[in-house]
Every structure is written in structure tokens, then in C-alpha cells.
Amino acid sequence: MDSFGSDFSSGASSGKMDTGTIMEQVKVQIAVANAQELLQVSDLNLL
């Protein structure tokens, strides 16, 4: 995850990121959000 974070920060600081990189960031954020939602739903089911 170190290289992932540094790639993102260096790309953002340069002032422009290519569309492919942005799309990958969005995909990761959506995947994380989906995973968190699934975890929350399963936690509720356990209760």
C-alpha cells in the first residue's frame, strides 16, 4: 500500500492525473465502500 499511496500523492501534487489513474482510484474507493457496507450489514445480521 506504500507505493499506492505515494503514487497517488505524487500524481495529485503535480497538478494533473491521467484519466486511467483517476478511474482506478474511483474503482478502489467504490470497492472499499462496498466492502464496508457489506461488513455493516453482516454486523447488523449478527445482532
MODELLER restraints for C-alpha pairs under 7 A, 6 or more apart:
rsr = mdl.restraints
at = mdl.atoms
rsr.add(forms.Gaussian(group=physical.xy_distance, feature=features.Distance(at['CA:11:A'], at['CA:17:A']), mean=5.65, stdev=0.5))
